[in-house]
Amino acid sequence: MGRFGRTIVTAALAVAVVAGTAGWAAGDSQRPVTGPPPGAAAWRADTVSGRPLPDPADADPHEVARFFAGLDGAVRRELVRAHPLVVGNLDGAPLPLRYEANRLAALATGEARYASLAAPGRRILAFDPRGRGQVAEVFGDLGGAAHVAVVVPGSDNDALSHDAPRRPDTGPAGMARALWTATGGAAGDTAVVAWTGYTTPVGVGLDAAGGRLAQAGAVRLARFTAGLDAVGAPDPVLLCHSYGSVVCGLAARHTDARDIVALGSPGMRADTAAALGTGARVWAARGPSDWIADVPNVEVAGIGHGTDPTSPAFGARRVPASDVVGHTGYFAPGTRSLAAFAAIAKGDVR
């Protein structure tokens, strides 16, 4: 068999295994949500004292931060009331304004499925109802935190499922809350963000086997971390689960992350940790019963995500995960993995 024939067979094998591995489900093709949120046209048409507003499509988050720093409180509040979806998703805007804007935006949808996002005390840092919806929620005081961690989830996560009943330490919000608690919760100095800021695959079919959605997500993740930097947050730790680790792998060189942790990863679209092109420390974890181990670590014709990050050849630091159960048990209370994640998030590991 020639080289081309072997390539086709390998690609077909990868697709077949991805589609048939126990625990994986056939997925529907998703159109990634990109660009600024609804309301951007009205925002661009508005002005403040005759000055144009920062374009939500391409304004640098630091530029956005400087713009808001020059406004008084009354003007800021008026922009929130007039353009909640834009302000709520505008990286670089002051955190309290984004929380209030997203509360108003969630209420304005008029949909009961989003009402819980507007509950008192919640810190919703991003909310975009387009498609299946995107959402980011903060646990802790992001504005005053000495350390910040961002949980980047994998398939089947969106704004619709953000508040769906799950085991408490699973799903983006559950993982973030468990990590925040493990770092000391309200008594600690670490904030954790559950970031479902990209269109995730549904199930694990060709979308999850390919990089199209991850590439779109990487752009959004890089901009999100730039927004954290613009408001004075410390360099974040990225904890990237499953397909989320593909997003983090593609975004790595474009973020200021201090540490990047791949857990339950099918690969990061790089042969080695060094090839990610980041100054961050790179970590990897995989539990003994995680079915992700059955997914071929190949990347052929756009299918598959490459080297297993837990393999010695990849060169990542290993996170202990011998007591992790299944694909979603990494943040379960009492596990060695959660304790390690908390230590990394707090900067306690050298």
BELWO-V294528 format. One line per field, one symbol per residue. phi: phi as a letter, one per 20 degrees, with the letter a starting at -180 (. if undefined). psi: psi as a letter, one per 40 degrees, with the letter a starting at -180 (. if undefined). burial: b if it has 24 or more other C-alpha atoms within 12 Angstrom, else e. Layout:
# BELWO-V294528
phi = ???
psi = ???
burial = ???
This chain:
# BELWO-V294528
phi = .ffffffffffffffffgfdfgnecgdefdefecmffgnffffffebclnefegfffbffgfffffgffedefffgfffffecfffffdefofgggfffffffffffffmdgfdfffefgnedeebbcefmencbccddoeffdfeccccededgmdaffegdffbggddmgfffffffgffeplfeecddcdedddbeefdmcdfgfeddgffffffffffffffffffenffgeedddelfgffgfffegfdddgeccddcleepdmbfbffffmceffdcbbbffdffffeefecbclndncngffefgffnefeefbfdfdmecefdfgnffffffgffffemedd
psi = hidddddddddddddddddehheiihiihihhhiaiiiedddddeiihfehiihhedehhdddddddddeiiddddddddddfdddddehheiidddddddddddddddehdeedddeiheigheihheibeiiihhhhagddeidihihhhiaifhaddedeihihdfiidddddddddddeeadeafhihhhggeihiihagbdddeiedddddddddddddddddddeeiihihhhhhbddddddddedeeifidihhhhfheiefididdedfieihhiiihideheddehhgihhfehieahheeidddeiihhhfdehhaeeedehheiddddddddddefeh.
burial = eeeeeeeeeebbbbbbbbbeeeebebeeebebbbbbbbbbeebeeeeeeeeebbbbbebbbbbbbebbeeeeeeebeebbbbbbbbbbbbbbbbbbbbbbbbbbbbeeeeeeebebbbeeebbbbbbbbbebbbbbbbbbbbbebbbbbbbbbbbbbbbbbbbeeeeebbbbbbbbbbbbbbbeeeebbbbbbbbbbbbbbbbbbbbbbbbbbbbbbbbbbbbbbbbbbbbbbbbbbbbbbbbbbbbbbbbbbbbbbbbbbbbbbbbbbbbbbbbbbbebbbbbbbbeebbbbbbbbbbbebbbbbbbbbbeebebbbbbbebbbbbbbbbbbebbbbbbbbbbbbbeee
